Amino acid sequence: MHFQHSSEIWRDFPGLVPGVMSMAGVTADVHVDDRLAHYGEIAAKRLATCSEGELPEIRAWRRAFSAMGLKPTQYRCASESLLRRFRKEGALPRLHPLIDLCNAMSLAYAIPVAVFDVSRITSCVEVRYATGDETYVTFSGETERPPAGEVVFADAEAMAHARRWTNRQSGHSAVRGTTSDVLVVAEALHDTARADVEALVAALAGEARDLWRVGPEPALLAASSPRYTF
């Protein structure tokens, strides 16, 4: 199984920096409260001096969404949506320890972090422009057809595991209580993306080792080495 971005995505977004890791043996019985508080404090300090829309990480994604023909205040990247909710409510909903941790780290770094249940993926995941033949399943179980040209996370059976790039994941491959093996993808486009994504995936790998005693295999991808095999 492998993950990659298409050559067209690298062509159109040369500043992209993806950080990827796979983990086997994740469970839902660990406690992450102290970790969530730590990363939440980091996010709160950043939001105390500016809005989420002013952060360089978010501004870069807004430019990318505009380049894709999307209104960036209507369709937001996942980290902006989380920061917006956190600023308004002071906390995020609790879903699963790994998702809660990744959401908290997404807040702290202002970088979208996606997590997929590997058992629900067929052969590969590629971030690419949709052909119009992909199937997307919402969290409520409804089926959608992303239009041709939309950026999706698609597998070998044309199942779309995310729509509008970092805007919305699919309920089909969402992490649940029975999930064991996962693929985590963090993506950034701002000027210091490489250093920031590297720090994020290293921190997440360290947390995973402590919490689940697993051996994650993180990697940074580039146009010259775009594929992650797991």
ABEGO torsion letter per residue (X at the ends): XBBBBBAAAAAABAABBBBBBBBBGBBAABBAAAAAAAAAAAAAAAAAABBAAABAAAAAAAAAAAAAGBBAAABBBAAAAAAAAAAAAGBBBBABAAAAAAAAAAAAAGBBBBBBBAAABBGBBBBBBBAGABBBBBAAGBBBBBBBGBBBBBBAAGBBABBGGAABBBAAABBBAABABBBBBBBBABAAAAAAAAAAAAAAAAAAAAAAGBBBBBBBBBAABABBBX
